[in-house]
Amino acid sequence: CRRSGARRGSGVLEVRFLRETLRIFLPQVAFQPELPLIEQVITLRYLINASGMPPTGRWISFSDLPGGAPYFPAFRKRVVEPLLKCFSGAGGKLVEAAEALGGEELDYGDVGVVFQVFPKVKVAFVLWEGDEEVPSNANVLFDESVRGYLSPDDLRELGWRLVYRMIKEVRHAPHH
């Protein structure tokens, strides 16, 4: 528990997930509030695999993760390209969407936002605006310590879920 930042009470574990405190009742492993099954699985893997490694402050991309490089093209297509398509030229909307979901602005790239997904896991979404000569670009970055907590598979799923929550937030936000 200590290595993950979770707290253990009598028959219950509490861990932060984005803006919420999850309560996991043991031994039945019941989540409150309820989460989609894949998010429950990722949370349990986080708790089980937690290395206690402190954040390094160094950001790495998915392709830098152990075992991540072969899957980067799929990660780019599923996570990075939708981020770029929705938010390129609309960095302010990225910040608004992230803040509405518990993220905060990050001083990285032209526009960046960061989510504290679990107590020891941060995920950043970064845009670089292009010009006539250079196309816009985006990336999803992780604190280097993430390798001590989650697999590339888990991080791909988390990245995808966060991007789509931000896209949904923008589509459902009141227009000014």
MODELLER restraints for C-alpha pairs under 7 A, 6 or more apart:
rsr = mdl.restraints
at = mdl.atoms
rsr.add(forms.Gaussian(group=physical.xy_distance, feature=features.Distance(at['CA:1:A'], at['CA:7:A']), mean=6.26, stdev=0.5))
rsr.add(forms.Gaussian(group=physical.xy_distance, feature=features.Distance(at['CA:1:A'], at['CA:8:A']), mean=6.83, stdev=0.5))
rsr.add(forms.Gaussian(group=physical.xy_distance, feature=features.Distance(at['CA:1:A'], at['CA:47:A']), mean=6.99, stdev=0.5))
rsr.add(forms.Gaussian(group=physical.xy_distance, feature=features.Distance(at['CA:3:A'], at['CA:50:A']), mean=5.68, stdev=0.5))
rsr.add(forms.Gaussian(group=physical.xy_distance, feature=features.Distance(at['CA:3:A'], at['CA:51:A']), mean=5.94, stdev=0.5))
rsr.add(forms.Gaussian(group=physical.xy_distance, feature=features.Distance(at['CA:3:A'], at['CA:52:A']), mean=3.92, stdev=0.5))
rsr.add(forms.Gaussian(group=physical.xy_distance, feature=features.Distance(at['CA:4:A'], at['CA:47:A']), mean=5.82, stdev=0.5))
rsr.add(forms.Gaussian(group=physical.xy_distance, feature=features.Distance(at['CA:4:A'], at['CA:50:A']), mean=5.13, stdev=0.5))
rsr.add(forms.Gaussian(group=physical.xy_distance, feature=features.Distance(at['CA:4:A'], at['CA:52:A']), mean=6.10, stdev=0.5))
rsr.add(forms.Gaussian(group=physical.xy_distance, feature=features.Distance(at['CA:4:A'], at['CA:119:A']), mean=6.78, stdev=0.5))
rsr.add(forms.Gaussian(group=physical.xy_distance, feature=features.Distance(at['CA:4:A'], at['CA:120:A']), mean=6.50, stdev=0.5))
rsr.add(forms.Gaussian(group=physical.xy_distance, feature=features.Distance(at['CA:5:A'], at['CA:15:A']), mean=6.96, stdev=0.5))
rsr.add(forms.Gaussian(group=physical.xy_distance, feature=features.Distance(at['CA:5:A'], at['CA:119:A']), mean=5.49, stdev=0.5))
rsr.add(forms.Gaussian(group=physical.xy_distance, feature=features.Distance(at['CA:5:A'], at['CA:120:A']), mean=6.89, stdev=0.5))
rsr.add(forms.Gaussian(group=physical.xy_distance, feature=features.Distance(at['CA:6:A'], at['CA:13:A']), mean=6.64, stdev=0.5))
rsr.add(forms.Gaussian(group=physical.xy_distance, feature=features.Distance(at['CA:6:A'], at['CA:14:A']), mean=5.53, stdev=0.5))
rsr.add(forms.Gaussian(group=physical.xy_distance, feature=features.Distance(at['CA:6:A'], at['CA:15:A']), mean=4.52, stdev=0.5))
rsr.add(forms.Gaussian(group=physical.xy_distance, feature=features.Distance(at['CA:7:A'], at['CA:13:A']), mean=5.70, stdev=0.5))
rsr.add(forms.Gaussian(group=physical.xy_distance, feature=features.Distance(at['CA:7:A'], at['CA:14:A']), mean=5.11, stdev=0.5))
rsr.add(forms.Gaussian(group=physical.xy_distance, feature=features.Distance(at['CA:7:A'], at['CA:15:A']), mean=6.52, stdev=0.5))
rsr.add(forms.Gaussian(group=physical.xy_distance, feature=features.Distance(at['CA:8:A'], at['CA:14:A']), mean=6.32, stdev=0.5))
rsr.add(forms.Gaussian(group=physical.xy_distance, feature=features.Distance(at['CA:11:A'], at['CA:25:A']), mean=5.86, stdev=0.5))
rsr.add(forms.Gaussian(group=physical.xy_distance, feature=features.Distance(at['CA:11:A'], at['CA:26:A']), mean=5.00, stdev=0.5))
rsr.add(forms.Gaussian(group=physical.xy_distance, feature=features.Distance(at['CA:12:A'], at['CA:23:A']), mean=6.40, stdev=0.5))
rsr.add(forms.Gaussian(group=physical.xy_distance, feature=features.Distance(at['CA:12:A'], at['CA:24:A']), mean=5.45, stdev=0.5))
rsr.add(forms.Gaussian(group=physical.xy_distance, feature=features.Distance(at['CA:12:A'], at['CA:25:A']), mean=4.44, stdev=0.5))
rsr.add(forms.Gaussian(group=physical.xy_distance, feature=features.Distance(at['CA:12:A'], at['CA:26:A']), mean=5.60, stdev=0.5))
rsr.add(forms.Gaussian(group=physical.xy_distance, feature=features.Distance(at['CA:13:A'], at['CA:23:A']), mean=5.65, stdev=0.5))
rsr.add(forms.Gaussian(group=physical.xy_distance, feature=features.Distance(at['CA:13:A'], at['CA:24:A']), mean=5.04, stdev=0.5))
rsr.add(forms.Gaussian(group=physical.xy_distance, feature=features.Distance(at['CA:13:A'], at['CA:25:A']), mean=6.53, stdev=0.5))
rsr.add(forms.Gaussian(group=physical.xy_distance, feature=features.Distance(at['CA:14:A'], at['CA:21:A']), mean=6.35, stdev=0.5))
rsr.add(forms.Gaussian(group=physical.xy_distance, feature=features.Distance(at['CA:14:A'], at['CA:22:A']), mean=5.47, stdev=0.5))
rsr.add(forms.Gaussian(group=physical.xy_distance, feature=features.Distance(at['CA:14:A'], at['CA:23:A']), mean=4.59, stdev=0.5))
rsr.add(forms.Gaussian(group=physical.xy_distance, feature=features.Distance(at['CA:14:A'], at['CA:24:A']), mean=6.32, stdev=0.5))
rsr.add(forms.Gaussian(group=physical.xy_distance, feature=features.Distance(at['CA:15:A'], at['CA:21:A']), mean=5.57, stdev=0.5))
rsr.add(forms.Gaussian(group=physical.xy_distance, feature=features.Distance(at['CA:15:A'], at['CA:22:A']), mean=5.29, stdev=0.5))
rsr.add(forms.Gaussian(group=physical.xy_distance, feature=features.Distance(at['CA:15:A'], at['CA:23:A']), mean=6.77, stdev=0.5))
rsr.add(forms.Gaussian(group=physical.xy_distance, feature=features.Distance(at['CA:16:A'], at['CA:22:A']), mean=5.96, stdev=0.5))
rsr.add(forms.Gaussian(group=physical.xy_distance, feature=features.Distance(at['CA:16:A'], at['CA:118:A']), mean=5.57, stdev=0.5))
rsr.add(forms.Gaussian(group=physical.xy_distance, feature=features.Distance(at['CA:16:A'], at['CA:119:A']), mean=6.13, stdev=0.5))
rsr.add(forms.Gaussian(group=physical.xy_distance, feature=features.Distance(at['CA:17:A'], at['CA:117:A']), mean=5.34, stdev=0.5))
rsr.add(forms.Gaussian(group=physical.xy_distance, feature=features.Distance(at['CA:17:A'], at['CA:118:A']), mean=5.01, stdev=0.5))
rsr.add(forms.Gaussian(group=physical.xy_distance, feature=features.Distance(at['CA:18:A'], at['CA:102:A']), mean=6.39, stdev=0.5))
rsr.add(forms.Gaussian(group=physical.xy_distance, feature=features.Distance(at['CA:18:A'], at['CA:115:A']), mean=6.92, stdev=0.5))
rsr.add(forms.Gaussian(group=physical.xy_distance, feature=features.Distance(at['CA:18:A'], at['CA:116:A']), mean=5.92, stdev=0.5))
rsr.add(forms.Gaussian(group=physical.xy_distance, feature=features.Distance(at['CA:18:A'], at['CA:117:A']), mean=4.56, stdev=0.5))
rsr.add(forms.Gaussian(group=physical.xy_distance, feature=features.Distance(at['CA:18:A'], at['CA:118:A']), mean=6.46, stdev=0.5))
rsr.add(forms.Gaussian(group=physical.xy_distance, feature=features.Distance(at['CA:19:A'], at['CA:102:A']), mean=5.56, stdev=0.5))
rsr.add(forms.Gaussian(group=physical.xy_distance, feature=features.Distance(at['CA:22:A'], at['CA:31:A']), mean=6.78, stdev=0.5))
rsr.add(forms.Gaussian(group=physical.xy_distance, feature=features.Distance(at['CA:22:A'], at['CA:32:A']), mean=5.82, stdev=0.5))
rsr.add(forms.Gaussian(group=physical.xy_distance, feature=features.Distance(at['CA:22:A'], at['CA:33:A']), mean=6.35, stdev=0.5))
rsr.add(forms.Gaussian(group=physical.xy_distance, feature=features.Distance(at['CA:23:A'], at['CA:31:A']), mean=5.81, stdev=0.5))
rsr.add(forms.Gaussian(group=physical.xy_distance, feature=features.Distance(at['CA:23:A'], at['CA:32:A']), mean=5.11, stdev=0.5))
rsr.add(forms.Gaussian(group=physical.xy_distance, feature=features.Distance(at['CA:24:A'], at['CA:30:A']), mean=5.48, stdev=0.5))
rsr.add(forms.Gaussian(group=physical.xy_distance, feature=features.Distance(at['CA:24:A'], at['CA:31:A']), mean=4.66, stdev=0.5))
rsr.add(forms.Gaussian(group=physical.xy_distance, feature=features.Distance(at['CA:24:A'], at['CA:32:A']), mean=6.42, stdev=0.5))
rsr.add(forms.Gaussian(group=physical.xy_distance, feature=features.Distance(at['CA:25:A'], at['CA:31:A']), mean=6.51, stdev=0.5))
rsr.add(forms.Gaussian(group=physical.xy_distance, feature=features.Distance(at['CA:42:A'], at['CA:154:A']), mean=6.07, stdev=0.5))
rsr.add(forms.Gaussian(group=physical.xy_distance, feature=features.Distance(at['CA:45:A'], at['CA:150:A']), mean=6.93, stdev=0.5))
rsr.add(forms.Gaussian(group=physical.xy_distance, feature=features.Distance(at['CA:46:A'], at['CA:149:A']), mean=5.40, stdev=0.5))
rsr.add(forms.Gaussian(group=physical.xy_distance, feature=features.Distance(at['CA:46:A'], at['CA:150:A']), mean=5.85, stdev=0.5))
rsr.add(forms.Gaussian(group=physical.xy_distance, feature=features.Distance(at['CA:49:A'], at['CA:149:A']), mean=5.36, stdev=0.5))
rsr.add(forms.Gaussian(group=physical.xy_distance, feature=features.Distance(at['CA:50:A'], at['CA:148:A']), mean=6.14, stdev=0.5))
rsr.add(forms.Gaussian(group=physical.xy_distance, feature=features.Distance(at['CA:50:A'], at['CA:149:A']), mean=4.69, stdev=0.5))
rsr.add(forms.Gaussian(group=physical.xy_distance, feature=features.Distance(at['CA:51:A'], at['CA:148:A']), mean=5.06, stdev=0.5))
rsr.add(forms.Gaussian(group=physical.xy_distance, feature=features.Distance(at['CA:51:A'], at['CA:149:A']), mean=6.21, stdev=0.5))
rsr.add(forms.Gaussian(group=physical.xy_distance, feature=features.Distance(at['CA:53:A'], at['CA:145:A']), mean=6.04, stdev=0.5))
rsr.add(forms.Gaussian(group=physical.xy_distance, feature=features.Distance(at['CA:53:A'], at['CA:148:A']), mean=6.35, stdev=0.5))
rsr.add(forms.Gaussian(group=physical.xy_distance, feature=features.Distance(at['CA:54:A'], at['CA:145:A']), mean=6.54, stdev=0.5))
rsr.add(forms.Gaussian(group=physical.xy_distance, feature=features.Distance(at['CA:55:A'], at['CA:120:A']), mean=6.94, stdev=0.5))
rsr.add(forms.Gaussian(group=physical.xy_distance, feature=features.Distance(at['CA:55:A'], at['CA:143:A']), mean=6.31, stdev=0.5))
rsr.add(forms.Gaussian(group=physical.xy_distance, feature=features.Distance(at['CA:55:A'], at['CA:145:A']), mean=5.35, stdev=0.5))
rsr.add(forms.Gaussian(group=physical.xy_distance, feature=features.Distance(at['CA:56:A'], at['CA:143:A']), mean=6.54, stdev=0.5))
rsr.add(forms.Gaussian(group=physical.xy_distance, feature=features.Distance(at['CA:56:A'], at['CA:144:A']), mean=6.20, stdev=0.5))
rsr.add(forms.Gaussian(group=physical.xy_distance, feature=features.Distance(at['CA:56:A'], at['CA:145:A']), mean=6.15, stdev=0.5))
rsr.add(forms.Gaussian(group=physical.xy_distance, feature=features.Distance(at['CA:57:A'], at['CA:143:A']), mean=6.13, stdev=0.5))
rsr.add(forms.Gaussian(group=physical.xy_distance, feature=features.Distance(at['CA:58:A'], at['CA:143:A']), mean=5.63, stdev=0.5))
rsr.add(forms.Gaussian(group=physical.xy_distance, feature=features.Distance(at['CA:58:A'], at['CA:144:A']), mean=5.68, stdev=0.5))
rsr.add(forms.Gaussian(group=physical.xy_distance, feature=features.Distance(at['CA:59:A'], at['CA:141:A']), mean=5.75, stdev=0.5))
rsr.add(forms.Gaussian(group=physical.xy_distance, feature=features.Distance(at['CA:59:A'], at['CA:142:A']), mean=5.35, stdev=0.5))
rsr.add(forms.Gaussian(group=physical.xy_distance, feature=features.Distance(at['CA:59:A'], at['CA:143:A']), mean=4.66, stdev=0.5))
rsr.add(forms.Gaussian(group=physical.xy_distance, feature=features.Distance(at['CA:59:A'], at['CA:144:A']), mean=5.75, stdev=0.5))
rsr.add(forms.Gaussian(group=physical.xy_distance, feature=features.Distance(at['CA:60:A'], at['CA:141:A']), mean=5.35, stdev=0.5))
rsr.add(forms.Gaussian(group=physical.xy_distance, feature=features.Distance(at['CA:60:A'], at['CA:142:A']), mean=5.36, stdev=0.5))
rsr.add(forms.Gaussian(group=physical.xy_distance, feature=features.Distance(at['CA:60:A'], at['CA:143:A']), mean=6.22, stdev=0.5))
rsr.add(forms.Gaussian(group=physical.xy_distance, feature=features.Distance(at['CA:60:A'], at['CA:144:A']), mean=5.71, stdev=0.5))
rsr.add(forms.Gaussian(group=physical.xy_distance, feature=features.Distance(at['CA:61:A'], at['CA:140:A']), mean=6.28, stdev=0.5))
rsr.add(forms.Gaussian(group=physical.xy_distance, feature=features.Distance(at['CA:61:A'], at['CA:141:A']), mean=4.67, stdev=0.5))
rsr.add(forms.Gaussian(group=physical.xy_distance, feature=features.Distance(at['CA:61:A'], at['CA:142:A']), mean=6.28, stdev=0.5))
rsr.add(forms.Gaussian(group=physical.xy_distance, feature=features.Distance(at['CA:62:A'], at['CA:68:A']), mean=5.71, stdev=0.5))
rsr.add(forms.Gaussian(group=physical.xy_distance, feature=features.Distance(at['CA:62:A'], at['CA:72:A']), mean=6.38, stdev=0.5))
rsr.add(forms.Gaussian(group=physical.xy_distance, feature=features.Distance(at['CA:62:A'], at['CA:141:A']), mean=6.77, stdev=0.5))
rsr.add(forms.Gaussian(group=physical.xy_distance, feature=features.Distance(at['CA:63:A'], at['CA:69:A']), mean=4.03, stdev=0.5))
rsr.add(forms.Gaussian(group=physical.xy_distance, feature=features.Distance(at['CA:63:A'], at['CA:72:A']), mean=5.43, stdev=0.5))
rsr.add(forms.Gaussian(group=physical.xy_distance, feature=features.Distance(at['CA:65:A'], at['CA:147:A']), mean=6.72, stdev=0.5))
rsr.add(forms.Gaussian(group=physical.xy_distance, feature=features.Distance(at['CA:65:A'], at['CA:152:A']), mean=6.75, stdev=0.5))
rsr.add(forms.Gaussian(group=physical.xy_distance, feature=features.Distance(at['CA:67:A'], at['CA:152:A']), mean=6.99, stdev=0.5))
rsr.add(forms.Gaussian(group=physical.xy_distance, feature=features.Distance(at['CA:68:A'], at['CA:152:A']), mean=5.67, stdev=0.5))
rsr.add(forms.Gaussian(group=physical.xy_distance, feature=features.Distance(at['CA:75:A'], at['CA:156:A']), mean=6.24, stdev=0.5))
rsr.add(forms.Gaussian(group=physical.xy_distance, feature=features.Distance(at['CA:78:A'], at['CA:160:A']), mean=6.67, stdev=0.5))
rsr.add(forms.Gaussian(group=physical.xy_distance, feature=features.Distance(at['CA:79:A'], at['CA:159:A']), mean=6.21, stdev=0.5))
rsr.add(forms.Gaussian(group=physical.xy_distance, feature=features.Distance(at['CA:79:A'], at['CA:160:A']), mean=5.00, stdev=0.5))
rsr.add(forms.Gaussian(group=physical.xy_distance, feature=features.Distance(at['CA:79:A'], at['CA:163:A']), mean=6.59, stdev=0.5))
rsr.add(forms.Gaussian(group=physical.xy_distance, feature=features.Distance(at['CA:80:A'], at['CA:138:A']), mean=6.26, stdev=0.5))
rsr.add(forms.Gaussian(group=physical.xy_distance, feature=features.Distance(at['CA:80:A'], at['CA:139:A']), mean=5.79, stdev=0.5))
rsr.add(forms.Gaussian(group=physical.xy_distance, feature=features.Distance(at['CA:80:A'], at['CA:140:A']), mean=6.64, stdev=0.5))
rsr.add(forms.Gaussian(group=physical.xy_distance, feature=features.Distance(at['CA:83:A'], at['CA:163:A']), mean=6.13, stdev=0.5))
rsr.add(forms.Gaussian(group=physical.xy_distance, feature=features.Distance(at['CA:84:A'], at['CA:137:A']), mean=6.60, stdev=0.5))
rsr.add(forms.Gaussian(group=physical.xy_distance, feature=features.Distance(at['CA:84:A'], at['CA:138:A']), mean=5.68, stdev=0.5))
rsr.add(forms.Gaussian(group=physical.xy_distance, feature=features.Distance(at['CA:86:A'], at['CA:167:A']), mean=6.78, stdev=0.5))
rsr.add(forms.Gaussian(group=physical.xy_distance, feature=features.Distance(at['CA:87:A'], at['CA:93:A']), mean=6.87, stdev=0.5))
rsr.add(forms.Gaussian(group=physical.xy_distance, feature=features.Distance(at['CA:87:A'], at['CA:94:A']), mean=6.02, stdev=0.5))
rsr.add(forms.Gaussian(group=physical.xy_distance, feature=features.Distance(at['CA:88:A'], at['CA:129:A']), mean=6.68, stdev=0.5))
rsr.add(forms.Gaussian(group=physical.xy_distance, feature=features.Distance(at['CA:88:A'], at['CA:136:A']), mean=6.76, stdev=0.5))
rsr.add(forms.Gaussian(group=physical.xy_distance, feature=features.Distance(at['CA:89:A'], at['CA:129:A']), mean=6.69, stdev=0.5))
rsr.add(forms.Gaussian(group=physical.xy_distance, feature=features.Distance(at['CA:91:A'], at['CA:111:A']), mean=5.72, stdev=0.5))
rsr.add(forms.Gaussian(group=physical.xy_distance, feature=features.Distance(at['CA:93:A'], at['CA:170:A']), mean=6.77, stdev=0.5))
rsr.add(forms.Gaussian(group=physical.xy_distance, feature=features.Distance(at['CA:95:A'], at['CA:105:A']), mean=6.06, stdev=0.5))
rsr.add(forms.Gaussian(group=physical.xy_distance, feature=features.Distance(at['CA:95:A'], at['CA:113:A']), mean=6.26, stdev=0.5))
rsr.add(forms.Gaussian(group=physical.xy_distance, feature=features.Distance(at['CA:97:A'], at['CA:166:A']), mean=5.15, stdev=0.5))
rsr.add(forms.Gaussian(group=physical.xy_distance, feature=features.Distance(at['CA:97:A'], at['CA:169:A']), mean=5.59, stdev=0.5))
rsr.add(forms.Gaussian(group=physical.xy_distance, feature=features.Distance(at['CA:97:A'], at['CA:170:A']), mean=5.98, stdev=0.5))
rsr.add(forms.Gaussian(group=physical.xy_distance, feature=features.Distance(at['CA:98:A'], at['CA:104:A']), mean=6.33, stdev=0.5))
rsr.add(forms.Gaussian(group=physical.xy_distance, feature=features.Distance(at['CA:98:A'], at['CA:113:A']), mean=6.60, stdev=0.5))
rsr.add(forms.Gaussian(group=physical.xy_distance, feature=features.Distance(at['CA:98:A'], at['CA:166:A']), mean=6.16, stdev=0.5))
rsr.add(forms.Gaussian(group=physical.xy_distance, feature=features.Distance(at['CA:102:A'], at['CA:115:A']), mean=6.91, stdev=0.5))
rsr.add(forms.Gaussian(group=physical.xy_distance, feature=features.Distance(at['CA:103:A'], at['CA:113:A']), mean=6.49, stdev=0.5))
rsr.add(forms.Gaussian(group=physical.xy_distance, feature=features.Distance(at['CA:103:A'], at['CA:114:A']), mean=5.45, stdev=0.5))
rsr.add(forms.Gaussian(group=physical.xy_distance, feature=features.Distance(at['CA:103:A'], at['CA:115:A']), mean=4.47, stdev=0.5))
rsr.add(forms.Gaussian(group=physical.xy_distance, feature=features.Distance(at['CA:104:A'], at['CA:113:A']), mean=5.42, stdev=0.5))
rsr.add(forms.Gaussian(group=physical.xy_distance, feature=features.Distance(at['CA:104:A'], at['CA:114:A']), mean=5.49, stdev=0.5))
rsr.add(forms.Gaussian(group=physical.xy_distance, feature=features.Distance(at['CA:104:A'], at['CA:115:A']), mean=6.67, stdev=0.5))
rsr.add(forms.Gaussian(group=physical.xy_distance, feature=features.Distance(at['CA:105:A'], at['CA:112:A']), mean=5.87, stdev=0.5))
rsr.add(forms.Gaussian(group=physical.xy_distance, feature=features.Distance(at['CA:105:A'], at['CA:113:A']), mean=4.33, stdev=0.5))
rsr.add(forms.Gaussian(group=physical.xy_distance, feature=features.Distance(at['CA:105:A'], at['CA:114:A']), mean=6.31, stdev=0.5))
rsr.add(forms.Gaussian(group=physical.xy_distance, feature=features.Distance(at['CA:106:A'], at['CA:112:A']), mean=4.72, stdev=0.5))
rsr.add(forms.Gaussian(group=physical.xy_distance, feature=features.Distance(at['CA:106:A'], at['CA:113:A']), mean=4.70, stdev=0.5))
rsr.add(forms.Gaussian(group=physical.xy_distance, feature=features.Distance(at['CA:106:A'], at['CA:114:A']), mean=5.93, stdev=0.5))
rsr.add(forms.Gaussian(group=physical.xy_distance, feature=features.Distance(at['CA:108:A'], at['CA:126:A']), mean=6.67, stdev=0.5))
rsr.add(forms.Gaussian(group=physical.xy_distance, feature=features.Distance(at['CA:109:A'], at['CA:126:A']), mean=5.89, stdev=0.5))
rsr.add(forms.Gaussian(group=physical.xy_distance, feature=features.Distance(at['CA:109:A'], at['CA:127:A']), mean=5.87, stdev=0.5))
rsr.add(forms.Gaussian(group=physical.xy_distance, feature=features.Distance(at['CA:109:A'], at['CA:128:A']), mean=5.43, stdev=0.5))
rsr.add(forms.Gaussian(group=physical.xy_distance, feature=features.Distance(at['CA:110:A'], at['CA:127:A']), mean=5.78, stdev=0.5))
rsr.add(forms.Gaussian(group=physical.xy_distance, feature=features.Distance(at['CA:110:A'], at['CA:128:A']), mean=4.96, stdev=0.5))
rsr.add(forms.Gaussian(group=physical.xy_distance, feature=features.Distance(at['CA:110:A'], at['CA:129:A']), mean=6.40, stdev=0.5))
rsr.add(forms.Gaussian(group=physical.xy_distance, feature=features.Distance(at['CA:111:A'], at['CA:126:A']), mean=5.83, stdev=0.5))
rsr.add(forms.Gaussian(group=physical.xy_distance, feature=features.Distance(at['CA:111:A'], at['CA:127:A']), mean=5.20, stdev=0.5))
rsr.add(forms.Gaussian(group=physical.xy_distance, feature=features.Distance(at['CA:111:A'], at['CA:128:A']), mean=6.82, stdev=0.5))
rsr.add(forms.Gaussian(group=physical.xy_distance, feature=features.Distance(at['CA:112:A'], at['CA:124:A']), mean=6.88, stdev=0.5))
rsr.add(forms.Gaussian(group=physical.xy_distance, feature=features.Distance(at['CA:112:A'], at['CA:125:A']), mean=5.62, stdev=0.5))
rsr.add(forms.Gaussian(group=physical.xy_distance, feature=features.Distance(at['CA:112:A'], at['CA:126:A']), mean=4.26, stdev=0.5))
rsr.add(forms.Gaussian(group=physical.xy_distance, feature=features.Distance(at['CA:112:A'], at['CA:127:A']), mean=6.23, stdev=0.5))
rsr.add(forms.Gaussian(group=physical.xy_distance, feature=features.Distance(at['CA:113:A'], at['CA:124:A']), mean=5.57, stdev=0.5))
rsr.add(forms.Gaussian(group=physical.xy_distance, feature=features.Distance(at['CA:113:A'], at['CA:125:A']), mean=5.40, stdev=0.5))
rsr.add(forms.Gaussian(group=physical.xy_distance, feature=features.Distance(at['CA:113:A'], at['CA:126:A']), mean=6.56, stdev=0.5))
rsr.add(forms.Gaussian(group=physical.xy_distance, feature=features.Distance(at['CA:114:A'], at['CA:122:A']), mean=6.71, stdev=0.5))
rsr.add(forms.Gaussian(group=physical.xy_distance, feature=features.Distance(at['CA:114:A'], at['CA:123:A']), mean=5.62, stdev=0.5))
rsr.add(forms.Gaussian(group=physical.xy_distance, feature=features.Distance(at['CA:114:A'], at['CA:124:A']), mean=4.16, stdev=0.5))
rsr.add(forms.Gaussian(group=physical.xy_distance, feature=features.Distance(at['CA:114:A'], at['CA:125:A']), mean=6.36, stdev=0.5))
rsr.add(forms.Gaussian(group=physical.xy_distance, feature=features.Distance(at['CA:115:A'], at['CA:122:A']), mean=5.55, stdev=0.5))
rsr.add(forms.Gaussian(group=physical.xy_distance, feature=features.Distance(at['CA:115:A'], at['CA:123:A']), mean=5.30, stdev=0.5))
rsr.add(forms.Gaussian(group=physical.xy_distance, feature=features.Distance(at['CA:115:A'], at['CA:124:A']), mean=6.32, stdev=0.5))
rsr.add(forms.Gaussian(group=physical.xy_distance, feature=features.Distance(at['CA:116:A'], at['CA:122:A']), mean=4.57, stdev=0.5))
rsr.add(forms.Gaussian(group=physical.xy_distance, feature=features.Distance(at['CA:116:A'], at['CA:123:A']), mean=6.69, stdev=0.5))
rsr.add(forms.Gaussian(group=physical.xy_distance, feature=features.Distance(at['CA:117:A'], at['CA:123:A']), mean=6.91, stdev=0.5))
rsr.add(forms.Gaussian(group=physical.xy_distance, feature=features.Distance(at['CA:121:A'], at['CA:146:A']), mean=5.95, stdev=0.5))
rsr.add(forms.Gaussian(group=physical.xy_distance, feature=features.Distance(at['CA:122:A'], at['CA:142:A']), mean=6.03, stdev=0.5))
rsr.add(forms.Gaussian(group=physical.xy_distance, feature=features.Distance(at['CA:122:A'], at['CA:143:A']), mean=6.07, stdev=0.5))
rsr.add(forms.Gaussian(group=physical.xy_distance, feature=features.Distance(at['CA:123:A'], at['CA:141:A']), mean=5.87, stdev=0.5))
rsr.add(forms.Gaussian(group=physical.xy_distance, feature=features.Distance(at['CA:123:A'], at['CA:142:A']), mean=4.91, stdev=0.5))
rsr.add(forms.Gaussian(group=physical.xy_distance, feature=features.Distance(at['CA:124:A'], at['CA:140:A']), mean=5.60, stdev=0.5))
rsr.add(forms.Gaussian(group=physical.xy_distance, feature=features.Distance(at['CA:124:A'], at['CA:141:A']), mean=4.97, stdev=0.5))
rsr.add(forms.Gaussian(group=physical.xy_distance, feature=features.Distance(at['CA:124:A'], at['CA:142:A']), mean=6.26, stdev=0.5))
rsr.add(forms.Gaussian(group=physical.xy_distance, feature=features.Distance(at['CA:125:A'], at['CA:139:A']), mean=5.98, stdev=0.5))
rsr.add(forms.Gaussian(group=physical.xy_distance, feature=features.Distance(at['CA:125:A'], at['CA:140:A']), mean=4.63, stdev=0.5))
rsr.add(forms.Gaussian(group=physical.xy_distance, feature=features.Distance(at['CA:125:A'], at['CA:141:A']), mean=6.39, stdev=0.5))
rsr.add(forms.Gaussian(group=physical.xy_distance, feature=features.Distance(at['CA:126:A'], at['CA:138:A']), mean=5.43, stdev=0.5))
rsr.add(forms.Gaussian(group=physical.xy_distance, feature=features.Distance(at['CA:126:A'], at['CA:139:A']), mean=5.36, stdev=0.5))
rsr.add(forms.Gaussian(group=physical.xy_distance, feature=features.Distance(at['CA:126:A'], at['CA:140:A']), mean=6.32, stdev=0.5))
rsr.add(forms.Gaussian(group=physical.xy_distance, feature=features.Distance(at['CA:127:A'], at['CA:137:A']), mean=5.92, stdev=0.5))
rsr.add(forms.Gaussian(group=physical.xy_distance, feature=features.Distance(at['CA:127:A'], at['CA:138:A']), mean=4.37, stdev=0.5))
rsr.add(forms.Gaussian(group=physical.xy_distance, feature=features.Distance(at['CA:127:A'], at['CA:139:A']), mean=6.76, stdev=0.5))
rsr.add(forms.Gaussian(group=physical.xy_distance, feature=features.Distance(at['CA:128:A'], at['CA:136:A']), mean=5.63, stdev=0.5))
rsr.add(forms.Gaussian(group=physical.xy_distance, feature=features.Distance(at['CA:128:A'], at['CA:137:A']), mean=5.15, stdev=0.5))
rsr.add(forms.Gaussian(group=physical.xy_distance, feature=features.Distance(at['CA:128:A'], at['CA:138:A']), mean=6.00, stdev=0.5))
rsr.add(forms.Gaussian(group=physical.xy_distance, feature=features.Distance(at['CA:129:A'], at['CA:136:A']), mean=4.55, stdev=0.5))
rsr.add(forms.Gaussian(group=physical.xy_distance, feature=features.Distance(at['CA:129:A'], at['CA:137:A']), mean=6.58, stdev=0.5))
rsr.add(forms.Gaussian(group=physical.xy_distance, feature=features.Distance(at['CA:130:A'], at['CA:136:A']), mean=3.89, stdev=0.5))
